[in-house]
Amino acid sequence: MNIGIDIGGTHTRIATGNLGKVDKKFDFPTLEFKETLREIVSRVREVAGDQKAQVGVAIPGPIETKTGLLRALPNLPTWRDQPLREILSQELDLEVKVEHDASLAALAESLYGSGKEKDPVLYYTVSTGIGTGLVAGGQIYKGVYNPEGGQQIVTGVNKNLEKLSSGTGLKELYGKDPAEIVGTPDWDKVLERLARGITNSIVHFSPEVVIIGGGLTTNKEAFFEPLVEKIRDFLTIYPLPLIAIPALGADSTLVGAVELASQDS
């Protein structure tokens, strides 16, 4: 049995699945580390029962590749420096693998979704935070920690893309839910900042496709058309790559976590 866990900035989801399909089992709030860990362990035991299982976990922030330690997770401060894989493996007595969430979304879309037969595949998630993942030659690019395109500086000192264009960032900037500023001049600024960040990633990695998902993209008419036009204006060195929505929808990361569980170590 393959079990995927998608730990998000606000919610955690657990599902079983295989080959691009998932059967959702549980969805609960992501809280501080110990409390959420207890919930995860309880739910995974319930799903696995007496069956042999492998577990794949998606984390919304950098993981130190050599040690497996979680690093600074912007939206989950109590998770920092936790050896999550070792803790879960011990608690569950199961094989557990942990990977960067946007990287797993990129992997899932490259295998089963909008990035199928495309290479490289760049994935952007624009949600509670902003994350990026890259799959090249069929493999996740890890680096020393993981790509974190949301942390790139797009304007001013310490003004990164996540602070200026994520759901959390917009609430802090404007004191409103993102949906309340759609169609306003502030929304146009949000899209311009996103376009700058995505263009930066395009010229760095030269992907064949850029897949953009996440909660802030749900109003497709207000999001994608103006965003793509801004990227087109910024991108002058070569043609605009394919910009796509995730074929797996909101399940891209969860499918990726299940895929991670299924892979040989």
C-alpha positions in Angstrom: 0.0 0.0 0.0 1.2 3.5 -0.9 0.2 6.3 1.4 0.7 9.9 0.6 0.7 12.8 3.1 0.5 16.4 1.9 1.4 18.7 4.8 0.2 22.2 3.7 0.6 25.5 5.4 -3.0 25.3 6.6 -4.3 21.8 6.0 -2.8 18.2 5.9 -4.2 15.5 3.6 -3.6 11.8 3.7 -4.5 9.4 0.9 -3.8 6.0 -0.6 -3.2 5.6 -4.3 -1.2 4.4 -7.2 -0.1 5.5 -10.7 -1.5 9.0 -10.6 -4.8 8.2 -8.8 -5.6 9.0 -5.1 -8.3 8.0 -2.8 -8.6 10.7 -0.2 -9.0 9.6 3.4 -8.4 12.4 5.8 -8.1 16.2 5.8 -7.3 18.2 9.0 -5.8 21.5 10.0 -2.0 21.7 10.1 -1.1 22.9 13.6 2.1 23.0 15.6 4.6 20.2 15.0 3.8 17.8 17.9 0.1 18.1 17.6 0.0 17.5 13.9 2.5 14.7 14.2 0.1 12.9 16.6 -2.8 13.3 14.2 -0.7 12.0 11.2 0.5 8.9 13.1 -3.1 8.1 14.2 -4.6 8.5 10.8 -1.8 6.6 9.0 -2.2 3.7 11.4 -6.0 3.7 10.7 -5.4 3.7 6.9 -2.7 1.1 6.9 -4.2 -1.3 9.4 -2.3 -4.6 9.2 -1.1 -4.1 5.6 2.5 -3.5 4.6 2.7 0.2 3.6 5.2 2.8 2.3 4.7 6.5 3.1 5.6 9.5 1.1 5.4 13.0 2.7 5.3 16.4 1.1 6.6 19.3 3.1 6.0 23.1 2.3 9.6 24.3 2.6 13.2 23.5 2.3 14.7 20.1 3.4 18.4 19.7 3.9 19.2 17.0 1.3 22.1 15.4 3.1 20.5 15.2 6.6 16.8 15.2 5.9 16.3 18.0 8.4 13.4 20.4 7.8 14.7 24.0 7.6 12.9 27.3 7.8 9.3 26.6 6.9 7.9 30.2 6.5 4.3 29.2 7.4 5.2 26.4 10.0 7.8 27.8 12.4 7.5 25.0 15.0 8.5 22.5 12.3 12.0 23.9 11.8 15.0 21.6 12.3 12.8 18.5 12.9 14.0 15.1 11.5 10.6 14.3 10.3 11.5 11.2 8.3 13.2 9.6 11.3 10.5 10.5 13.7 7.7 9.1 11.5 9.6 6.0 10.6 10.1 5.2 14.3 6.5 6.0 15.3 4.9 4.1 12.4 7.5 1.3 12.0 7.1 1.9 8.2 9.3 3.1 5.4 8.9 6.9 5.2 10.3 9.3 2.6 10.0 13.1 2.8 10.3 15.5 -0.1 9.6 19.1 -0.9 5.9 19.7 -1.8 6.3 21.7 -5.0 8.9 19.3 -6.2 6.5 16.4 -5.7 3.8 18.4 -7.6 6.2 18.9 -10.5 7.0 15.1 -10.4 3.3 14.1 -10.5 2.5 16.5 -13.3 5.5 15.4 -15.3 4.4 11.7 -15.0 0.6 12.0 -15.2 -0.5 15.5 -15.9 0.2 18.7 -17.9 4.0 18.0 -17.9 3.8 14.6 -19.4 6.4 14.2 -22.2 7.7 17.6 -21.4 11.2 18.3 -20.1 12.1 20.2 -18.0 8.9 20.8 -16.0 8.7 23.8 -13.8 5.9 23.9 -11.2 4.7 27.0 -9.3 2.2 26.8 -6.5 0.6 30.1 -5.5 -1.3 29.5 -2.3 -0.8 30.1 1.4 2.8 30.5 0.4 4.6 30.3 -3.0 6.7 27.3 -3.8 8.6 26.0 -6.9 9.7 22.6 -8.1 11.7 21.5 -11.1 11.8 18.1 -12.8 14.5 17.6 -15.4 15.3 14.3 -17.1 12.6 12.7 -15.1 14.3 13.5 -11.8 13.5 16.0 -9.1 16.1 18.7 -8.9 17.0 18.9 -5.2 20.0 21.1 -4.8 21.4 21.4 -1.3 18.0 22.3 0.1 15.4 22.6 -2.7 14.4 25.3 -5.1 12.5 28.0 -3.3 11.4 30.5 -6.0 9.0 32.2 -3.5 12.0 33.5 -1.6 13.4 35.4 -4.6 13.7 39.2 -4.1 11.4 41.0 -6.6 11.5 44.5 -5.3 13.2 46.4 -2.5 15.1 45.1 0.5 13.7 41.8 1.9 10.7 42.0 -0.4 10.4 38.4 -1.6 7.8 37.1 -3.9 6.0 35.1 -1.2 5.6 38.2 1.0 4.2 40.2 -1.9 2.0 37.7 -3.8 1.0 34.7 -1.6 -2.3 34.4 0.2 -0.6 35.0 3.6 1.4 37.9 2.1 -1.7 39.6 0.6 -3.6 39.5 3.8 -0.7 41.2 5.6 -0.3 43.8 2.8 -3.9 44.7 2.2 -5.8 43.4 5.3 -8.2 41.5 3.0 -8.6 38.0 1.6 -7.1 37.7 -1.8 -10.5 37.2 -3.4 -11.5 40.7 -2.3 -8.8 42.4 -4.3 -9.3 40.5 -7.6 -9.9 42.9 -10.4 -8.6 45.9 -8.5 -5.3 47.9 -9.2 -3.8 46.0 -6.3 -4.5 42.7 -8.0 -2.7 44.0 -11.1 0.3 44.7 -8.9 0.1 41.1 -7.5 0.1 39.7 -11.0 3.0 41.9 -12.1 5.1 40.7 -9.2 4.3 37.1 -9.9 5.1 37.6 -13.6 8.5 39.0 -12.6 9.2 36.0 -10.4 8.1 33.4 -12.9 10.0 35.1 -15.7 13.1 34.9 -13.5 12.6 31.2 -13.1 12.0 30.7 -16.8 15.3 32.4 -17.8 17.2 30.4 -15.0 15.8 27.0 -15.9 14.5 27.2 -19.5 11.6 24.8 -18.9 9.5 23.4 -21.7 6.4 23.9 -19.6 5.5 26.0 -16.6 2.6 24.6 -14.5 0.9 27.0 -12.1 -1.4 25.8 -9.4 -2.6 26.7 -5.9 -5.5 28.4 -4.3 -4.9 31.9 -5.7 -5.2 30.5 -9.3 -8.8 29.3 -9.0 -10.3 32.4 -10.7 -8.7 31.4 -14.0 -10.0 34.3 -16.1 -8.7 36.9 -13.7 -5.4 35.1 -13.1 -4.0 33.3 -16.1 -4.7 35.6 -19.1 -3.3 38.8 -17.6 -0.4 36.9 -15.9 0.7 35.2 -19.1 0.6 38.6 -21.0 2.8 40.1 -18.4 5.3 37.2 -18.5 5.3 37.6 -22.3 6.2 41.3 -22.0 9.0 40.5 -19.5 10.5 37.6 -21.5 12.6 39.0 -24.3 15.5 36.5 -24.8 13.4 33.6 -26.1 9.8 32.6 -26.8 7.3 32.1 -24.0 7.1 28.4 -22.9 3.8 26.6 -22.5 2.0 27.9 -19.4 -0.4 25.3 -18.1 -2.8 24.6 -15.3 -2.3 21.4 -13.3 -4.1 18.5 -15.0 -4.2 16.8 -11.6 -5.8 19.9 -10.0 -5.5 20.3 -6.3 -4.2 16.8 -6.0 -0.8 17.3 -7.7 1.2 17.3 -4.5 -0.8 14.4 -3.0 -0.3 12.3 -6.1 3.4 13.2 -5.9 3.6 12.1 -2.3 1.9 8.7 -3.2 4.4 8.4 -6.1 7.3 9.1 -3.7 6.0 6.3 -1.4 6.0 3.8 -4.4 9.5 4.5 -5.5 12.4 2.2 -4.6 14.8 3.7 -2.1 
